[in-house]
Amino acid sequence: MNVKNCRKCRRLFNYVSGPQLCPACVEALEAKFQEVKEYVRANPNLASIQDVAKACDVEPQQINQWIREERLTFGDDSPMGVTCESCGAMIKTGRFCEKCKSDLAKGLISAAGLDKKADPEVKKAAREAARMRFLDGRK
């Protein structure tokens, strides 16, 4: 059994996985998330994350975490957002903009060697090996 202290209230609890928060603090945090989500829905043209944090009594870092986790997102017409961790462009949710996501995916594909075309000779040899053979000399 893995017993830890809650990072928020310091109570002991049986830790299984995820954030090191007791079930009561996780439930309270989820309630705050729902409150923030409803506030953002009701006020789509908010000026900043700090305004939301002040109105809902939540730390701005927590709101940024929800945005980075893609749990909280803003509409395209909303002035709110966060910066891409790679290029610094303004995005509405997540960690990277679409261009940086694409570049990262291409880099991973290249590093894994999945972007190389199969050698035509290897393909022909494989095709030849898979053909049915007859004993009387037919092809």
Buried (B, 14 or more C-beta within 10 A) or exposed (E): EEEEEBEBEEEEBEBEEEEEBBEEBBEBBEEBBEBBBEBBEEEEEBEEBEBBBEBBEBEBEBBBEBBBEEEBBBEEEBEBBBEBEBEEEEBBBBBBBEEBBEBEEEEEEEEEEEEEEEEEEEEEEEEEEEEEEEEEEEE
